[in-house]
Amino acid sequence: MKVFDYTVVVWRESAGYVSKTPELGVASCGDTVNEAVDNLREAVDLYIENAEALGILDDIEESLTTLEKFTTHVEVSR
């Protein structure tokens, strides 16, 4: 069994919380941070299951197994 590790970004919008994983471009939402993350986990599980069924899991596997991941915050003023 492989363990996949992915980044989760969560932000607040007027209707609730949005969650997204940049490695896959998969997004979800929820009324709370925990719900948004749980819903994203389910969406990613389905994405990986479909990638495996389509034979394209190897194409995304490196981004989900690498131990080197960095995040930062960038601000732009206008």
N, C-alpha and C positions, 0 to 999 in steps of 0.2 A: 504494500500500500504506500503510495506516494503522499507526501505532505506538501501542499501548496500554500505559499505565504504571499499575501497580496496586501497592498496599501489600501486603506479606507479613508476617504475624505468625506467629512460631514459638514454641511452648512445649513443655516436656518433660512427659510423662505417664509413668505406670509402664510402659506397653507400648511406648513409643517417643516420637516427636515428632509433634506436630500442627501443621499449617500452615493458615492461613486468610487470605483477602483480604476485608477489611471492605467494600470497594466493591461486591462482588458477593455476599458471603455464601457463597462457595465454599470448601470445606475439603478437606483431604487429610491424609495421614500418611506416616510412613516410619520406618525403624530409625535413621536419622541425620538431621541437619539438612539436609544436601544432598539426601538422598533425599526428605524431606518437601517441600522446595521444588521439586524436579524433578517430583514427583507432582502438586503443586498447579499448576505451570505447565501440565502436560498437561490437568488438569481444567479450568482456565480456558480453554485453547485450545478444548476441546470445548464449554464453556459459550458462548463467543463464536460459535463455528461454529453452534450451535443457535439462538442469539439472531438471528443473521443469517438463517438458514433460516426462522425464524418471523416475520421482519420486525420484531423488537423491538430490534434493535441500537441504533437511534437513542435509545431510552429509557435506555440505560446508557452510551452513548458519552461523555457529558460527564464522568462520574465517572472514566473511564479515560483521558481526554486532558488534563484540567486539570493545570496546572503547580503549583498551590497545594494542597499536601497537608501536613498537620501530624499528628504523633503525639505522644502524651504518656503518662506513666504516672501513675495515680492510685491512692492507697492508702487503704483504709478500715479503720479499727480498730473492733473490737467487743468 
